[in-house]
């Protein structure tokens, strides 16, 4: 399941980080620090999400 979760992570992390960056930019923050923080938060939050998705897909 770790292999599936790591493959899903690459997709889910980029989607969540991109959504965070879009949210920050649409809120009017255009400096580097909020953009990097949103991208990092998306990447960190994608770890449990990818694990949960992999668990649902495998049925365990």
PDB file with one MODEL, atoms N, CA, C and O in Angstrom:
MODEL        1
ATOM      1  N   UNK A   1       0.819  -1.184   0.000  1.00  0.00           N
ATOM      2  CA  UNK A   1       0.000   0.000   0.000  1.00  0.00           C
ATOM      3  C   UNK A   1       0.868   1.255   0.000  1.00  0.00           C
ATOM      4  O   UNK A   1       0.443   2.305  -0.484  1.00  0.00           O
ATOM      5  N   UNK A   2       2.088   1.150   0.544  1.00  0.00           N
ATOM      6  CA  UNK A   2       2.970   2.310   0.551  1.00  0.00           C
ATOM      7  C   UNK A   2       3.321   2.743  -0.867  1.00  0.00           C
ATOM      8  O   UNK A   2       3.434   3.935  -1.154  1.00  0.00           O
ATOM      9  N   UNK A   3       3.489   1.776  -1.738  1.00  0.00           N
ATOM     10  CA  UNK A   3       3.827   2.098  -3.127  1.00  0.00           C
ATOM     11  C   UNK A   3       2.680   2.850  -3.808  1.00  0.00           C
ATOM     12  O   UNK A   3       2.914   3.830  -4.516  1.00  0.00           O
ATOM     13  N   UNK A   4       1.458   2.399  -3.597  1.00  0.00           N
ATOM     14  CA  UNK A   4       0.300   3.077  -4.153  1.00  0.00           C
ATOM     15  C   UNK A   4       0.142   4.463  -3.550  1.00  0.00           C
ATOM     16  O   UNK A   4      -0.162   5.420  -4.263  1.00  0.00           O
ATOM     17  N   UNK A   5       0.344   4.578  -2.248  1.00  0.00           N
ATOM     18  CA  UNK A   5       0.224   5.876  -1.585  1.00  0.00           C
ATOM     19  C   UNK A   5       1.275   6.851  -2.092  1.00  0.00           C
ATOM     20  O   UNK A   5       0.993   8.040  -2.240  1.00  0.00           O
ATOM     21  N   UNK A   6       2.475   6.369  -2.359  1.00  0.00           N
ATOM     22  CA  UNK A   6       3.512   7.273  -2.860  1.00  0.00           C
ATOM     23  C   UNK A   6       3.233   7.708  -4.300  1.00  0.00           C
ATOM     24  O   UNK A   6       3.565   8.831  -4.681  1.00  0.00           O
ATOM     25  N   UNK A   7       2.632   6.839  -5.093  1.00  0.00           N
ATOM     26  CA  UNK A   7       2.248   7.251  -6.452  1.00  0.00           C
ATOM     27  C   UNK A   7       1.103   8.247  -6.406  1.00  0.00           C
ATOM     28  O   UNK A   7       1.088   9.222  -7.158  1.00  0.00           O
ATOM     29  N   UNK A   8       0.147   8.002  -5.524  1.00  0.00           N
ATOM     30  CA  UNK A   8      -0.961   8.934  -5.374  1.00  0.00           C
ATOM     31  C   UNK A   8      -0.496  10.263  -4.811  1.00  0.00           C
ATOM     32  O   UNK A   8      -1.061  11.307  -5.139  1.00  0.00           O
ATOM     33  N   UNK A   9       0.536  10.239  -3.960  1.00  0.00           N
ATOM     34  CA  UNK A   9       1.043  11.469  -3.361  1.00  0.00           C
ATOM     35  C   UNK A   9       1.511  12.454  -4.414  1.00  0.00           C
ATOM     36  O   UNK A   9       1.283  13.657  -4.287  1.00  0.00           O
ATOM     37  N   UNK A  10       2.160  11.956  -5.445  1.00  0.00           N
ATOM     38  CA  UNK A  10       2.674  12.867  -6.474  1.00  0.00           C
ATOM     39  C   UNK A  10       1.537  13.606  -7.174  1.00  0.00           C
ATOM     40  O   UNK A  10       1.706  14.755  -7.582  1.00  0.00           O
ATOM     41  N   UNK A  11       0.409  12.974  -7.312  1.00  0.00           N
ATOM     42  CA  UNK A  11      -0.741  13.610  -7.954  1.00  0.00           C
ATOM     43  C   UNK A  11      -1.484  14.502  -6.966  1.00  0.00           C
ATOM     44  O   UNK A  11      -1.818  15.644  -7.281  1.00  0.00           O
ATOM     45  N   UNK A  12      -1.741  13.979  -5.774  1.00  0.00           N
ATOM     46  CA  UNK A  12      -2.528  14.707  -4.790  1.00  0.00           C
ATOM     47  C   UNK A  12      -1.768  15.922  -4.262  1.00  0.00           C
ATOM     48  O   UNK A  12      -2.363  16.980  -4.055  1.00  0.00           O
ATOM     49  N   UNK A  13      -0.463  15.783  -4.045  1.00  0.00           N
ATOM     50  CA  UNK A  13       0.325  16.901  -3.525  1.00  0.00           C
ATOM     51  C   UNK A  13       0.381  18.060  -4.508  1.00  0.00           C
ATOM     52  O   UNK A  13       0.287  19.222  -4.113  1.00  0.00           O
ATOM     53  N   UNK A  14       0.534  17.746  -5.776  1.00  0.00           N
ATOM     54  CA  UNK A  14       0.583  18.843  -6.748  1.00  0.00           C
ATOM     55  C   UNK A  14      -0.775  19.526  -6.864  1.00  0.00           C
ATOM     56  O   UNK A  14      -0.847  20.741  -7.052  1.00  0.00           O
ATOM     57  N   UNK A  15      -1.847  18.754  -6.755  1.00  0.00           N
ATOM     58  CA  UNK A  15      -3.186  19.355  -6.817  1.00  0.00           C
ATOM     59  C   UNK A  15      -3.463  20.224  -5.592  1.00  0.00           C
ATOM     60  O   UNK A  15      -3.991  21.329  -5.721  1.00  0.00           O
ATOM     61  N   UNK A  16      -3.109  19.729  -4.407  1.00  0.00           N
ATOM     62  CA  UNK A  16      -3.371  20.499  -3.197  1.00  0.00           C
ATOM     63  C   UNK A  16      -2.462  21.716  -3.087  1.00  0.00           C
ATOM     64  O   UNK A  16      -2.901  22.779  -2.648  1.00  0.00           O
ATOM     65  N   UNK A  17      -1.213  21.571  -3.476  1.00  0.00           N
ATOM     66  CA  UNK A  17      -0.303  22.718  -3.450  1.00  0.00           C
ATOM     67  C   UNK A  17      -0.741  23.766  -4.461  1.00  0.00           C
ATOM     68  O   UNK A  17      -0.688  24.963  -4.177  1.00  0.00           O
ATOM     69  N   UNK A  18      -1.170  23.330  -5.630  1.00  0.00           N
ATOM     70  CA  UNK A  18      -1.660  24.275  -6.633  1.00  0.00           C
ATOM     71  C   UNK A  18      -2.912  24.980  -6.189  1.00  0.00           C
ATOM     72  O   UNK A  18      -3.072  26.175  -6.439  1.00  0.00           O
ATOM     73  N   UNK A  19      -3.808  24.265  -5.533  1.00  0.00           N
ATOM     74  CA  UNK A  19      -5.022  24.894  -5.025  1.00  0.00           C
ATOM     75  C   UNK A  19      -4.690  25.912  -3.942  1.00  0.00           C
ATOM     76  O   UNK A  19      -5.305  26.976  -3.874  1.00  0.00           O
ATOM     77  N   UNK A  20      -3.723  25.587  -3.102  1.00  0.00           N
ATOM     78  CA  UNK A  20      -3.297  26.539  -2.072  1.00  0.00           C
ATOM     79  C   UNK A  20      -2.680  27.789  -2.659  1.00  0.00           C
ATOM     80  O   UNK A  20      -2.953  28.896  -2.194  1.00  0.00           O
ATOM     81  N   UNK A  21      -1.855  27.627  -3.670  1.00  0.00           N
ATOM     82  CA  UNK A  21      -1.227  28.784  -4.318  1.00  0.00           C
ATOM     83  C   UNK A  21      -2.278  29.641  -5.007  1.00  0.00           C
ATOM     84  O   UNK A  21      -2.210  30.868  -4.946  1.00  0.00           O
ATOM     85  N   UNK A  22      -3.241  29.018  -5.657  1.00  0.00           N
ATOM     86  CA  UNK A  22      -4.310  29.787  -6.307  1.00  0.00           C
ATOM     87  C   UNK A  22      -5.127  30.542  -5.272  1.00  0.00           C
ATOM     88  O   UNK A  22      -5.501  31.692  -5.499  1.00  0.00           O
ATOM     89  N   UNK A  23      -5.411  29.910  -4.137  1.00  0.00           N
ATOM     90  CA  UNK A  23      -6.169  30.580  -3.081  1.00  0.00           C
ATOM     91  C   UNK A  23      -5.407  31.776  -2.529  1.00  0.00           C
ATOM     92  O   UNK A  23      -5.996  32.830  -2.286  1.00  0.00           O
ATOM     93  N   UNK A  24      -4.110  31.622  -2.333  1.00  0.00           N
ATOM     94  CA  UNK A  24      -3.288  32.720  -1.808  1.00  0.00           C
ATOM     95  C   UNK A  24      -3.217  33.856  -2.819  1.00  0.00           C
ATOM     96  O   UNK A  24      -3.334  35.025  -2.450  1.00  0.00           O
ATOM     97  N   UNK A  25      -3.028  33.523  -4.081  1.00  0.00           N
ATOM     98  CA  UNK A  25      -2.944  34.572  -5.094  1.00  0.00           C
ATOM     99  C   UNK A  25      -4.273  35.295  -5.281  1.00  0.00           C
ATOM    100  O   UNK A  25      -4.297  36.507  -5.491  1.00  0.00           O
ATOM    101  N   UNK A  26      -5.363  34.564  -5.206  1.00  0.00           N
ATOM    102  CA  UNK A  26      -6.660  35.225  -5.361  1.00  0.00           C
ATOM    103  C   UNK A  26      -7.026  36.040  -4.130  1.00  0.00           C
ATOM    104  O   UNK A  26      -7.879  36.923  -4.213  1.00  0.00           O
ATOM    105  N   UNK A  27      -6.401  35.765  -2.990  1.00  0.00           N
ATOM    106  CA  UNK A  27      -6.611  36.572  -1.793  1.00  0.00           C
ATOM    107  C   UNK A  27      -5.797  37.858  -1.825  1.00  0.00           C
ATOM    108  O   UNK A  27      -5.971  38.728  -0.971  1.00  0.00           O
ATOM    109  N   UNK A  28      -4.917  37.979  -2.799  1.00  0.00           N
ATOM    110  CA  UNK A  28      -4.166  39.213  -2.961  1.00  0.00           C
ATOM    111  C   UNK A  28      -2.746  39.186  -2.437  1.00  0.00           C
ATOM    112  O   UNK A  28      -2.051  40.201  -2.485  1.00  0.00           O
ATOM    113  N   UNK A  29      -2.304  38.050  -1.940  1.00  0.00           N
ATOM    114  CA  UNK A  29      -0.927  37.938  -1.466  1.00  0.00           C
ATOM    115  C   UNK A  29      -0.035  37.562  -2.645  1.00  0.00           C
ATOM    116  O   UNK A  29      -0.166  36.479  -3.215  1.00  0.00           O
ATOM    117  N   UNK A  30       0.859  38.454  -2.998  1.00  0.00           N
ATOM    118  CA  UNK A  30       1.688  38.201  -4.175  1.00  0.00           C
ATOM    119  C   UNK A  30       3.174  38.107  -3.847  1.00  0.00           C
ATOM    120  O   UNK A  30       4.000  38.037  -4.757  1.00  0.00           O
ATOM    121  N   UNK A  31       3.526  38.103  -2.568  1.00  0.00           N
ATOM    122  CA  UNK A  31       4.934  37.960  -2.218  1.00  0.00           C
ATOM    123  C   UNK A  31       5.311  36.480  -2.145  1.00  0.00           C
ATOM    124  O   UNK A  31       4.445  35.606  -2.166  1.00  0.00           O
ATOM    125  N   UNK A  32       6.577  36.220  -2.062  1.00  0.00           N
ATOM    126  CA  UNK A  32       7.084  34.855  -2.129  1.00  0.00           C
ATOM    127  C   UNK A  32       6.718  34.022  -0.899  1.00  0.00           C
ATOM    128  O   UNK A  32       6.409  32.837  -1.025  1.00  0.00           O
ATOM    129  N   UNK A  33       6.749  34.624   0.274  1.00  0.00           N
ATOM    130  CA  UNK A  33       6.534  33.867   1.511  1.00  0.00           C
ATOM    131  C   UNK A  33       5.154  33.215   1.596  1.00  0.00           C
ATOM    132  O   UNK A  33       5.086  32.021   1.889  1.00  0.00           O
ATOM    133  N   UNK A  34       4.045  33.932   1.356  1.00  0.00           N
ATOM    134  CA  UNK A  34       2.747  33.246   1.422  1.00  0.00           C
ATOM    135  C   UNK A  34       2.566  32.187   0.341  1.00  0.00           C
ATOM    136  O   UNK A  34       1.899  31.178   0.569  1.00  0.00           O
ATOM    137  N   UNK A  35       3.145  32.403  -0.819  1.00  0.00           N
ATOM    138  CA  UNK A  35       3.025  31.427  -1.897  1.00  0.00           C
ATOM    139  C   UNK A  35       3.760  30.137  -1.528  1.00  0.00           C
ATOM    140  O   UNK A  35       3.234  29.041  -1.721  1.00  0.00           O
ATOM    141  N   UNK A  36       4.960  30.273  -1.003  1.00  0.00           N
ATOM    142  CA  UNK A  36       5.718  29.095  -0.584  1.00  0.00           C
ATOM    143  C   UNK A  36       5.059  28.396   0.601  1.00  0.00           C
ATOM    144  O   UNK A  36       5.067  27.168   0.685  1.00  0.00           O
ATOM    145  N   UNK A  37       4.488  29.178   1.515  1.00  0.00           N
ATOM    146  CA  UNK A  37       3.808  28.574   2.672  1.00  0.00           C
ATOM    147  C   UNK A  37       2.583  27.782   2.230  1.00  0.00           C
ATOM    148  O   UNK A  37       2.321  26.699   2.753  1.00  0.00           O
ATOM    149  N   UNK A  38       1.840  28.309   1.280  1.00  0.00           N
ATOM    150  CA  UNK A  38       0.664  27.598   0.786  1.00  0.00           C
ATOM    151  C   UNK A  38       1.064  26.326   0.046  1.00  0.00           C
ATOM    152  O   UNK A  38       0.408  25.294   0.187  1.00  0.00           O
ATOM    153  N   UNK A  39       2.121  26.394  -0.732  1.00  0.00           N
ATOM    154  CA  UNK A  39       2.588  25.207  -1.453  1.00  0.00           C
ATOM    155  C   UNK A  39       3.112  24.154  -0.477  1.00  0.00           C
ATOM    156  O   UNK A  39       2.864  22.962  -0.662  1.00  0.00           O
ATOM    157  N   UNK A  40       3.824  24.580   0.547  1.00  0.00           N
ATOM    158  CA  UNK A  40       4.338  23.638   1.541  1.00  0.00           C
ATOM    159  C   UNK A  40       3.199  23.027   2.353  1.00  0.00           C
ATOM    160  O   UNK A  40       3.226  21.835   2.658  1.00  0.00           O
ATOM    161  N   UNK A  41       2.208  23.831   2.701  1.00  0.00           N
ATOM    162  CA  UNK A  41       1.064  23.312   3.455  1.00  0.00           C
ATOM    163  C   UNK A  41       0.302  22.278   2.629  1.00  0.00           C
ATOM    164  O   UNK A  41      -0.137  21.255   3.156  1.00  0.00           O
ATOM    165  N   UNK A  42       0.150  22.544   1.348  1.00  0.00           N
ATOM    166  CA  UNK A  42      -0.512  21.577   0.482  1.00  0.00           C
ATOM    167  C   UNK A  42       0.264  20.283   0.375  1.00  0.00           C
ATOM    168  O   UNK A  42      -0.326  19.203   0.355  1.00  0.00           O
ATOM    169  N   UNK A  43       1.575  20.381   0.308  1.00  0.00           N
ATOM    170  CA  UNK A  43       2.405  19.178   0.212  1.00  0.00           C
ATOM    171  C   UNK A  43       2.368  18.375   1.503  1.00  0.00           C
ATOM    172  O   UNK A  43       2.353  17.144   1.466  1.00  0.00           O
ATOM    173  N   UNK A  44       2.352  19.048   2.633  1.00  0.00           N
ATOM    174  CA  UNK A  44       2.312  18.347   3.919  1.00  0.00           C
ATOM    175  C   UNK A  44       0.938  17.725   4.149  1.00  0.00           C
ATOM    176  O   UNK A  44       0.844  16.590   4.617  1.00  0.00           O
ATOM    177  N   UNK A  45      -0.116  18.450   3.828  1.00  0.00           N
ATOM    178  CA  UNK A  45      -1.464  17.923   4.024  1.00  0.00           C
ATOM    179  C   UNK A  45      -1.791  16.784   3.060  1.00  0.00           C
ATOM    180  O   UNK A  45      -2.723  16.016   3.301  1.00  0.00           O
ATOM    181  N   UNK A  46      -1.046  16.672   1.994  1.00  0.00           N
ATOM    182  CA  UNK A  46      -1.297  15.603   1.026  1.00  0.00           C
ATOM    183  C   UNK A  46      -0.827  14.241   1.523  1.00  0.00           C
ATOM    184  O   UNK A  46      -1.250  13.215   0.990  1.00  0.00           O
ATOM    185  N   UNK A  47       0.034  14.214   2.527  1.00  0.00           N
ATOM    186  CA  UNK A  47       0.538  12.931   3.039  1.00  0.00           C
ATOM    187  C   UNK A  47      -0.597  12.097   3.637  1.00  0.00           C
ATOM    188  O   UNK A  47      -0.785  10.959   3.207  1.00  0.00           O
ATOM    189  N   UNK A  48      -1.362  12.606   4.607  1.00  0.00           N
ATOM    190  CA  UNK A  48      -2.446  11.762   5.125  1.00  0.00           C
ATOM    191  C   UNK A  48      -3.569  11.543   4.114  1.00  0.00           C
ATOM    192  O   UNK A  48      -4.229  10.505   4.133  1.00  0.00           O
ATOM    193  N   UNK A  49      -3.784  12.507   3.243  1.00  0.00           N
ATOM    194  CA  UNK A  49      -4.834  12.346   2.233  1.00  0.00           C
ATOM    195  C   UNK A  49      -4.479  11.210   1.284  1.00  0.00           C
ATOM    196  O   UNK A  49      -5.333  10.384   0.962  1.00  0.00           O
ATOM    197  N   UNK A  50      -3.243  11.158   0.837  1.00  0.00           N
ATOM    198  CA  UNK A  50      -2.844  10.083  -0.074  1.00  0.00           C
ATOM    199  C   UNK A  50      -2.883   8.725   0.625  1.00  0.00           C
ATOM    200  O   UNK A  50      -3.212   7.715   0.002  1.00  0.00           O
ATOM    201  N   UNK A  51      -2.554   8.697   1.899  1.00  0.00           N
ATOM    202  CA  UNK A  51      -2.654   7.443   2.644  1.00  0.00           C
ATOM    203  C   UNK A  51      -4.110   6.983   2.745  1.00  0.00           C
ATOM    204  O   UNK A  51      -4.405   5.802   2.557  1.00  0.00           O
ATOM    205  N   UNK A  52      -5.012   7.911   3.042  1.00  0.00           N
ATOM    206  CA  UNK A  52      -6.423   7.556   3.157  1.00  0.00           C
ATOM    207  C   UNK A  52      -7.012   7.110   1.820  1.00  0.00           C
ATOM    208  O   UNK A  52      -7.809   6.173   1.773  1.00  0.00           O
ATOM    209  N   UNK A  53      -6.625   7.771   0.749  1.00  0.00           N
ATOM    210  CA  UNK A  53      -7.111   7.372  -0.579  1.00  0.00           C
ATOM    211  C   UNK A  53      -6.581   5.986  -0.937  1.00  0.00           C
ATOM    212  O   UNK A  53      -7.323   5.159  -1.467  1.00  0.00           O
ATOM    213  N   UNK A  54      -5.324   5.729  -0.659  1.00  0.00           N
ATOM    214  CA  UNK A  54      -4.745   4.408  -0.943  1.00  0.00           C
ATOM    215  C   UNK A  54      -5.431   3.329  -0.114  1.00  0.00           C
ATOM    216  O   UNK A  54      -5.671   2.223  -0.598  1.00  0.00           O
ATOM    217  N   UNK A  55      -5.744   3.653   1.127  1.00  0.00           N
ATOM    218  CA  UNK A  55      -6.434   2.686   1.980  1.00  0.00           C
ATOM    219  C   UNK A  55      -7.832   2.383   1.466  1.00  0.00           C
ATOM    220  O   UNK A  55      -8.276   1.235   1.500  1.00  0.00           O
ATOM    221  N   UNK A  56      -8.530   3.415   0.989  1.00  0.00           N
ATOM    222  CA  UNK A  56      -9.866   3.195   0.424  1.00  0.00           C
ATOM    223  C   UNK A  56      -9.793   2.385  -0.869  1.00  0.00           C
ATOM    224  O   UNK A  56     -10.650   1.535  -1.114  1.00  0.00           O
ATOM    225  N   UNK A  57      -8.796   2.636  -1.684  1.00  0.00           N
ATOM    226  CA  UNK A  57      -8.671   1.913  -2.948  1.00  0.00           C
ATOM    227  C   UNK A  57      -8.334   0.439  -2.752  1.00  0.00           C
ATOM    228  O   UNK A  57      -8.821  -0.419  -3.488  1.00  0.00           O
ATOM    229  N   UNK A  58      -7.501   0.151  -1.759  1.00  0.00           N
ATOM    230  CA  UNK A  58      -7.129  -1.243  -1.537  1.00  0.00           C
ATOM    231  C   UNK A  58      -8.146  -1.988  -0.692  1.00  0.00           C
ATOM    232  O   UNK A  58      -8.151  -3.219  -0.671  1.00  0.00           O
ATOM    233  N   UNK A  59      -8.995  -1.268  -0.007  1.00  0.00           N
ATOM    234  CA  UNK A  59     -10.020  -1.904   0.800  1.00  0.00           C
ATOM    235  C   UNK A  59      -9.563  -2.384   2.154  1.00  0.00           C
ATOM    236  O   UNK A  59     -10.269  -3.145   2.815  1.00  0.00           O
ATOM    237  N   UNK A  60      -8.388  -1.949   2.580  1.00  0.00           N
ATOM    238  CA  UNK A  60      -7.914  -2.381   3.897  1.00  0.00           C
ATOM    239  C   UNK A  60      -8.064  -1.308   4.933  1.00  0.00           C
ATOM    240  O   UNK A  60      -7.711  -1.516   6.094  1.00  0.00           O
TER     241      UNK A  60
ENDMDL
END
